[in-house]
Amino acid sequence: MGEERLEDETAALAEPSPGPSEEKQAADAVHGEPSLSPFRWFRMLASELHWTFVYGVVTVYGISQGLGGSIWKVATDYYWKDVQKVQPSAAQVYQGITSIPWIIKPIWGLLTDVVPVAGYRRRPYFVLSGLLGVVSMLTLSLHSKLHVAFALLAMVGGSAGVAIADVTIDACGAQNSIIHPTLASDVQSLMGFSASIGGLIGYSISGLLVHAIGSKGVLGLLSIPAVLVFSVGMLLSEDISPSYSFKQVLEKFLEAIRTMWATLILPEVWRPCFYMYLSLALSLNIQEGMFYWYTDSSKGLSFSEGSIGFIFAIGSVGSLLGVILYQNTLKNYPFKSLLFWSQLLLSLSGFLDLVLVLRLNEKLGLPNYFFAVIDEGVSQMVNRLKWMPILVLSAKLCPSGIEGTFFALVMSIENLGLLMSSWGGGVLMHVLRVTRTEFGNLWVAVFVRNLMRLLPLAFLFLVPKSDQNSNILPVELLEEGNKSSEQKVLIKQDNVEMFSLVEESKSADLCMKIDINEGIDERNDDDDSELVSLVRNR
C-alpha cells in the first residue's frame, strides 16, 4: 500500500545533514548485526527516528489499516447484507463509493504539504483523521435506523479518515528516509511488517467478532483505532512551521497542477497509466455477489461468520506468498511479459469461482469450504503477482523532484480503475438479476468477468518494453540537468518534492541567489564550485 510524500521541514533547512560517520553508525546498527532481534530493532528505530514516529507507523499501518481495515472489510459486508438489507449489486456500488477518498489522495497530500494548521503540518491532520473515524464509526454503530444514504456518508467519512492518516504518515516516513537515508529500507519494512501482521490478526478475528456482537457492534469497536490515530496527532514530535497566506497556498496548488499535467501528457507516462487503468477497470469486481452467495443459508453455501473470516485470512497469506514469489523469482522480468502472464493467470484463476458456483468441486469429492479456501488463497496470490509490477511501473513513471506527489497521482488513477471495476461489477449483477436470494445467474457473472479480464491483453502495446531495472522516462526528467548547480543544491537540501515551501524571511535571499546565478553561466568550473560550496555552508 505505500505511496510516498517527500516533504521538507523548515528546521531541517538550518540543520546540517548527518555526516558520513553518523550514517555509517546507523547502518552498522541495522545491517552490521544479522542476529538483531525484533525488539532491539524496534528500540533502534525508536532511538534514531523518535519513538513517536514508530508509534505512529504501528498505529496507522498496523492497527488502523492492517487490523482495522481487515475487520472493516468483513463488518461492512455483513452490515450491507444484514442491517441495510441491500441487494448485492447495490452493495458493490456502495463499496466503490467508499473508496473515493483514496482516489483523491493527492489533495490530502497537498494539504499536508502547503497548509499548516497552528504551525504544524502533520499533527493536525492526524487529529482530523481520528475525529472523522470516531464520529463515523459511532454513527454507524449507535444509530438504530440509519438511512442508507447517511450510512454511506459515514462510511465515506471513515474511509477518508484512514486515507488522510495514510498520506500523513507516508510524508513523515519519507522525511525520515531523507534525513536518515541508511534507515530508509527499515522505515518501509516497519510499515509493511505492521500492515501484514495487523491484517492477518484482523481477518482471523473479524468473523468471530461479527458473530459475537454483530456488524454494528464491530463497526463501533473500530472507533478505537481512530482514537489511537488521534493520539498520534497529540504525541507526534514535530517542529513548528510558519503559516502561509491564502495567495501563497493558491500559487502552490496551481503550480502543482501545472507541473503534474505537463508530466502526465508525455507519451512515456500517459500510455502505461492508461493501460494500468484499463487493466483494473476491465477486471470487474463481483465480490459482493460471491459474499452473499457464500453466506446465504438456502441457495448458497451457508458459511458462518468465522468461516468467512478464515477464508479472508488465507487470502491474506496467499497475497504474502505472491510478494515472496515476485521478490525471489519475477522482479527481473520485462514489464510486458510479466503483465501478460499475470493478467492471463488472473483470468484463469477466476474459473475456480466458476467451479465453486457450479458445484463441480463436489463431483471431484472436494468440500465446498475447502475449495473456497484454496480459491481465495490462489486468487489473492495471483492478484498480488499482477499488482507488484504495476507498483514498480508506477514508481518508474515519477520524474525527479516530484516523485512522491506524482506517485500519489498515479495511484489515484489506478484507484479510479478499481472504482470503475466495482461499479461495473454492480451493474453486471443488476443486469443478470443476481439478488439477495437469487443466484441462478451468478455463474454467468463469473464467466463474463473472467472473459473481460482477457481484454487488457489487447492494450499491452501501451506498456514499455524495458525490464523492471531500467529507466522509462527521458533522461532530462530523471536528471535535472537544466537546473544550475546552486538550484540543485537548494532542491536537495529543501525537498525532493515540487511543493517545497521556504520560510518567507528567506524568500528575498533566495531570489538574490537566483539572480546571481544568471550571471555566472560563462564562469569557469572553479567559480561554480565556490558558489555551490557557499550555498551548502549556509
C-alpha positions in Angstrom: 0.0 0.0 0.0 2.7 2.6 0.1 2.5 6.0 -1.8 5.3 8.4 -0.5 5.1 12.1 0.2 8.5 13.7 0.3 8.5 16.9 2.2 10.8 19.3 4.0 10.6 20.9 7.4 11.8 24.4 7.9 14.0 23.5 10.8 15.8 20.9 8.6 17.0 23.8 6.4 19.1 25.1 9.1 20.4 21.8 10.4 23.3 20.0 8.7 22.6 16.6 7.3 24.1 13.6 9.2 27.7 13.2 8.5 29.2 10.1 6.9 30.3 8.8 10.3 26.8 9.2 11.7 25.2 7.5 8.8 27.7 4.7 8.9 27.0 4.2 12.6 23.3 4.0 11.8 23.9 1.5 9.0 26.1 -0.6 11.2 23.5 -0.6 13.9 21.0 -2.0 11.4 22.9 -4.1 9.0 26.0 -5.0 10.9 24.3 -7.4 13.1 22.5 -10.2 11.2 21.1 -11.5 14.5 19.4 -8.2 15.5 16.3 -9.2 17.3 12.9 -7.6 16.5 12.8 -6.0 20.0 16.3 -4.4 19.6 15.3 -3.4 16.0 12.3 -1.5 17.3 14.4 0.1 20.0 17.0 1.2 17.5 14.3 2.7 15.2 12.7 4.5 18.2 16.1 5.9 19.2 17.1 7.0 15.7 13.7 8.2 14.4 12.0 9.2 17.6 9.6 6.8 19.4 6.5 8.9 18.4 7.2 8.2 14.7 7.5 4.4 15.3 4.3 4.6 17.4 2.6 6.5 14.5 3.6 3.8 12.0 2.4 0.9 14.1 -0.8 2.7 14.8 -1.7 3.8 11.3 -0.3 0.8 9.3 -0.7 -1.9 11.9 -3.8 -1.0 13.9 -5.8 1.4 11.7 -5.1 -0.1 8.2 -4.0 -3.6 8.9 -6.1 -4.7 11.9 -8.9 -2.2 11.4 -9.0 -2.5 7.6 -9.4 -6.2 7.6 -12.1 -6.1 10.2 -13.8 -3.3 8.3 -14.0 -5.4 5.2 -15.9 -8.2 6.8 -18.0 -6.0 9.0 -19.2 -3.8 6.2 -20.1 -6.8 4.0 -22.4 -8.0 6.8 -23.7 -4.5 7.5 -24.9 -4.0 4.0 -26.4 -7.5 3.9 -28.0 -7.9 7.3 -28.6 -4.4 8.6 -29.3 -2.3 5.5 -30.6 -5.4 3.6 -29.5 -4.0 0.2 -29.0 -6.1 -3.0 -25.5 -7.3 -3.8 -25.4 -5.1 -6.9 -26.1 -2.0 -4.7 -23.6 -3.1 -2.0 -20.9 -3.4 -4.8 -21.6 0.1 -5.9 -21.6 1.4 -2.3 -18.2 -0.3 -1.6 -16.8 1.5 -4.6 -18.1 4.9 -3.4 -16.3 4.4 0.0 -13.0 4.2 -1.9 -13.4 7.7 -3.3 -11.3 9.3 -0.5 -8.4 7.2 -1.7 -8.8 8.4 -5.3 -8.3 12.0 -4.2 -5.2 11.2 -2.1 -3.1 13.9 -3.9 -5.4 16.5 -2.4 -4.8 15.3 1.1 -1.1 15.3 0.3 -1.2 18.8 -1.0 -3.0 19.9 2.1 -0.3 18.4 4.4 2.4 20.0 2.2 1.2 23.5 1.9 -1.5 24.2 4.6 0.0 24.0 8.1 -2.5 24.4 10.9 -1.5 26.2 14.1 2.1 25.9 12.9 2.1 22.1 12.3 1.9 20.2 9.0 1.4 16.7 10.4 -0.2 16.7 13.8 -3.5 18.5 12.9 -4.2 16.0 10.1 -3.8 13.0 12.4 -6.2 14.7 14.8 -8.7 15.4 11.9 -8.3 11.8 10.8 -9.0 10.4 14.2 -12.1 12.6 14.7 -13.5 11.6 11.3 -13.1 7.9 12.2 -14.6 8.2 15.7 -17.7 10.2 14.6 -18.2 7.9 11.5 -17.9 4.6 13.3 -20.0 5.6 16.3 -22.7 6.9 14.0 -22.9 3.6 12.2 -22.8 1.7 15.5 -25.2 3.6 17.7 -27.9 4.8 15.3 -30.7 2.2 15.3 -32.3 3.0 11.9 -29.7 4.9 9.9 -30.8 5.7 6.4 -28.7 4.1 3.7 -27.6 7.5 2.4 -26.3 8.6 5.8 -24.7 5.2 6.4 -22.9 5.6 3.1 -21.8 9.1 4.1 -20.5 7.8 7.4 -18.5 5.1 5.7 -17.0 7.6 3.3 -16.0 9.7 6.3 -14.4 6.7 8.0 -12.5 5.9 4.7 -11.4 9.5 4.4 -10.0 9.4 7.9 -7.9 6.3 7.1 -6.7 7.8 3.8 -5.7 11.1 5.4 -3.7 9.3 8.1 -2.1 7.1 5.4 -0.9 10.2 3.5 0.3 11.9 6.6 2.3 9.0 8.0 3.8 8.4 4.5 5.0 12.0 4.5 6.6 11.5 7.9 8.2 8.3 6.7 9.5 9.9 3.5 11.0 12.8 5.5 12.7 10.4 7.9 14.1 8.4 4.9 15.7 11.6 3.6 17.1 12.7 7.0 18.3 9.1 7.7 19.0 7.6 4.3 20.6 4.5 5.8 17.3 3.7 7.5 15.0 4.2 4.5 14.6 0.5 3.9 13.9 -0.1 7.6 11.1 2.5 7.5 9.4 0.7 4.7 10.0 -2.7 6.4 8.4 -1.3 9.6 5.3 -0.1 7.6 5.0 -3.4 5.6 5.5 -5.6 8.7 3.0 -3.6 10.7 0.3 -3.8 8.0 0.9 -7.6 7.3 0.7 -8.6 10.9 -2.3 -6.4 11.6 -4.1 -7.7 8.5 -3.6 -11.4 9.5 -4.8 -10.8 13.0 -7.8 -8.8 11.8 -9.0 -11.3 9.3 -8.6 -14.1 11.9 -10.8 -12.5 14.5 -13.2 -10.5 12.2 -15.7 -13.3 11.7 -15.7 -14.2 15.4 -16.4 -10.6 16.3 -19.2 -10.2 13.9 -20.7 -13.5 15.2 -20.4 -12.3 18.9 -21.6 -8.6 18.7 -22.9 -8.1 15.2 -21.7 -5.9 12.4 -22.8 -2.7 14.1 -21.0 -3.6 17.3 -17.8 -4.3 15.3 -18.1 -1.0 13.5 -18.3 0.7 16.9 -15.1 -1.1 18.0 -13.4 0.4 15.0 -13.6 3.8 16.8 -10.7 2.5 19.0 -8.1 2.6 16.1 -9.4 6.1 15.3 -8.8 7.2 18.9 -5.3 5.8 18.6 -4.7 7.8 15.4 -6.0 10.9 17.2 -3.4 10.2 19.9 -0.7 10.2 17.2 -1.6 13.8 16.4 -1.3 14.7 20.1 2.0 13.0 20.7 4.0 13.2 17.4 7.3 15.1 17.7 7.2 17.8 15.0 8.8 21.2 14.6 6.7 24.3 14.2 6.4 25.6 10.6 5.4 29.1 9.5 2.0 29.9 8.3 1.3 31.0 4.7 -1.2 33.4 3.2 -4.0 32.2 1.0 -2.3 33.7 -2.0 0.8 31.6 -1.4 -1.2 28.4 -0.9 -3.2 29.0 -4.1 0.0 29.6 -6.0 1.5 26.3 -4.8 -1.7 24.4 -5.7 -1.7 25.9 -9.2 2.0 25.2 -9.6 1.3 21.6 -8.6 -1.5 21.2 -11.1 0.6 22.6 -14.0 3.6 20.5 -13.2 1.7 17.3 -12.9 -0.3 17.9 -16.0 2.8 18.7 -18.0 4.3 15.4 -16.9 1.1 13.3 -17.4 0.7 14.3 -21.0 4.1 12.8 -22.0 3.6 9.6 -24.1 6.1 7.8 -21.8 3.7 8.5 -18.9 0.1 8.5 -20.1 0.4 5.3 -22.2 1.3 3.0 -19.3 -1.0 4.9 -17.0 -3.9 4.3 -19.4 -3.0 0.6 -19.6 -2.9 0.3 -15.8 -6.3 2.0 -15.6 -7.8 -0.3 -18.2 -6.3 -3.5 -16.7 -8.0 -2.7 -13.4 -11.3 -1.2 -14.7 -12.0 -4.2 -17.0 -11.4 -6.8 -14.3 -14.9 -6.5 -12.9 -15.4 -6.9 -9.2 -18.3 -9.1 -8.2 -17.0 -9.9 -4.7 -20.3 -8.8 -3.0 -22.3 -11.3 -5.1 -19.9 -14.0 -4.1 -20.2 -13.0 -0.5 -24.0 -13.0 -0.5 -23.8 -16.5 -2.0 -21.3 -17.7 0.5 -23.5 -16.7 3.4 -27.0 -17.5 2.1 -28.5 -20.4 4.1 -31.0 -21.6 1.4 -29.4 -21.3 -2.0 -25.8 -20.6 -1.1 -23.0 -22.2 0.9 -24.2 -21.1 4.3 -20.8 -20.2 5.6 -20.6 -18.8 9.1 -19.0 -15.5 10.1 -16.0 -17.4 11.5 -15.6 -19.3 8.3 -15.7 -16.1 6.2 -13.0 -14.5 8.4 -10.8 -17.6 8.0 -11.2 -17.6 4.2 -10.1 -13.9 4.0 -7.2 -14.7 6.3 -6.0 -17.4 3.9 -6.3 -14.9 1.2 -4.0 -12.6 3.1 -1.5 -15.4 3.4 -1.8 -16.0 -0.4 -1.1 -12.3 -1.1 2.0 -12.5 1.1 3.2 -15.6 -0.8 2.7 -13.6 -4.0 5.0 -10.9 -2.7 7.7 -13.5 -1.8 7.4 -15.2 -5.2 7.7 -11.9 -7.0 10.7 -10.8 -5.0 12.6 -14.0 -5.4 11.9 -15.0 -9.0 10.0 -12.4 -11.0 11.3 -9.0 -10.3 13.9 -9.0 -13.1 11.5 -10.0 -15.9 10.4 -7.3 -18.5 7.2 -5.5 -17.8 5.3 -6.7 -20.8 5.9 -10.4 -20.3 5.2 -10.3 -16.6 2.0 -8.3 -17.1 0.9 -10.6 -19.9 1.3 -13.8 -17.8 -0.1 -12.3 -14.6 -3.2 -11.0 -16.5 -3.7 -14.4 -18.1 -3.3 -16.2 -14.8 -5.8 -13.8 -13.3 -8.4 -14.8 -15.8 -7.7 -18.5 -15.4 -7.8 -18.3 -11.6 -11.2 -16.8 -11.9 -12.5 -20.0 -13.2 -12.0 -21.5 -9.7 -15.0 -19.4 -8.7 -16.9 -20.8 -11.6 -16.2 -24.4 -10.5 -17.4 -23.5 -7.0 -20.6 -21.7 -8.1 -21.5 -24.7 -10.4 -20.6 -27.1 -7.5 -18.3 -29.0 -9.8 -15.9 -29.4 -6.9 -18.4 -31.7 -5.2 -18.2 -34.1 -8.2 -14.5 -34.3 -7.6 -15.0 -35.0 -3.9 -13.8 -31.6 -2.7 -15.9 -30.0 0.1 -17.2 -26.5 -0.6 -15.4 -24.9 2.3 -12.0 -26.5 1.5 -12.3 -25.4 -2.1 -13.4 -21.9 -1.2 -10.3 -21.5 1.0 -8.0 -22.7 -1.8 -9.8 -20.5 -4.3 -9.3 -17.4 -2.1 -5.6 -18.1 -1.5 -4.8 -18.7 -5.1 -6.8 -15.7 -6.3 -5.1 -13.3 -3.9 -1.7 -14.6 -4.7 -2.3 -14.1 -8.5 -3.7 -10.6 -7.8 -0.6 -9.7 -5.9 1.6 -11.0 -8.7 -0.3 -8.7 -11.0 -0.2 -5.7 -8.6 3.6 -5.8 -7.8 4.9 -4.9 -11.4 2.1 -2.3 -11.6 3.5 -0.7 -8.4 7.1 -0.8 -9.8 5.9 0.7 -13.1 4.0 3.4 -11.3 7.2 4.4 -9.3 9.2 4.5 -12.5 6.8 7.0 -14.1 7.6 9.6 -11.5 10.0 12.3 -12.6 12.8 13.6 -10.4 11.7 16.3 -8.0 8.0 15.4 -7.7 8.3 11.6 -7.0 6.0 11.4 -4.0 3.2 13.6 -5.3 3.2 12.2 -8.8 3.2 8.7 -7.4 0.1 9.5 -5.4 -1.4 10.8 -8.6 -0.7 7.6 -10.5 -2.1 5.6 -7.6 -5.2 7.7 -7.8 -5.6 6.8 -11.4 -5.3 3.2 -10.5 -7.8 3.6 -7.7 -10.2 5.1 -10.2 -9.8 2.0 -12.2 -10.7 -0.1 -9.1 -13.7 2.1 -8.6 -14.9 1.5 -12.2 -14.3 -2.2 -11.7 -16.6 -2.2 -8.6 -19.3 -0.2 -10.3 -19.1 -2.3 -13.4 -19.5 -5.4 -11.3 -22.5 -3.9 -9.6 -24.1 -3.1 -13.0 -23.4 -6.6 -14.3 -25.1 -8.3 -11.3 -28.0 -5.9 -11.6 -28.5 -6.8 -15.3 -28.2 -10.5 -14.6 -30.7 -10.2 -11.6 -28.3 -11.5 -9.0 -30.1 -10.6 -5.8 -30.1 -11.3 -2.1 -31.9 -14.6 -2.6 -31.5 -15.4 -6.3 -28.1 -16.6 -7.6 -29.1 -18.5 -10.7 -27.1 -16.2 -13.0 -24.1 -15.8 -10.7 -22.2 -18.2 -12.8 -22.8 -16.0 -15.8 -21.4 -13.0 -14.0 -18.3 -15.0 -13.0 -17.9 -16.2 -16.6 -18.2 -12.7 -18.1 -15.8 -11.3 -15.5 -13.2 -13.9 -16.4 -13.5 -13.2 -20.1 -13.3 -9.4 -19.6 -10.0 -10.0 -17.7 -8.5 -11.0 -21.0 -9.3 -7.7 -22.7 -6.4 -5.8 -21.2 -4.0 -8.1 -23.1 -5.1 -6.2 -26.3 -3.6 -3.0 -24.8 -0.2 -4.3 -23.8 1.4 -2.3 -26.6 1.0 0.7 -24.3 3.4 -0.8 -21.8 7.1 -0.1 -22.3 9.4 -2.9 -23.5 12.0 -2.3 -20.9 12.7 -4.6 -17.9 11.9 -3.6 -14.3 15.5 -2.4 -13.6 15.7 0.1 -16.5 14.6 3.7 -16.6 11.4 4.5 -18.6 11.3 8.3 -18.5 13.6 10.5 -20.7 16.9 11.4 -19.1 16.0 15.1 -18.7 13.2 14.1 -16.4 15.4 11.9 -14.3 18.3 14.3 -14.2 17.5 17.9 -13.5 20.2 18.9 -16.0 18.6 22.2 -16.9 19.0 23.5 -13.4 22.0 25.3 -12.2 24.4 23.8 -9.6 23.0 26.2 -7.0 19.4 25.2 -7.7 20.3 21.5 -7.4 21.8 22.0 -4.1 18.9 24.0 -2.8 16.5 21.3 -4.0 18.4 18.6 -2.4 18.5 20.4 0.9 15.0 21.7 0.9 12.9 18.9 -0.6 12.7 16.3 -3.3 9.1 17.3 -3.7 7.9 20.0 -6.0 5.9 21.7 -3.2 8.9 22.7 -1.1 7.9 25.7 1.0 10.7 28.0 2.1 10.4 30.5 5.0 9.1 33.9 4.0 12.1 35.5 5.6 14.4 33.6 3.3 12.5 34.3 0.0 14.3 37.5 -0.8 17.7 35.8 -0.2 16.7 33.0 -2.5 15.7 35.4 -5.3 19.1 37.2 -4.9 20.9 33.9 -5.2 19.0 33.1 -8.4 19.8 36.5 -9.9 23.5 36.0 -9.2 23.3 32.5 -10.8 22.1 34.1 -14.1 25.3 36.0 -14.4 27.7 33.2 -13.9 26.9 30.9 -16.8 30.2 31.7 -18.5 32.4 31.4 -15.5 34.8 28.6 -15.1 34.2 25.4 -13.0 36.1 26.7 -10.1 33.7 29.6 -9.7 30.8 27.3 -9.9 32.3 25.1 -7.2 32.8 28.0 -4.9 29.2 29.1 -5.3 27.9 25.6 -4.6 30.2 25.4 -1.5 28.8 28.8 -0.3 25.2 27.6 -0.6 26.0 24.3 1.2 27.6 26.2 4.1 24.5 28.3 4.7 
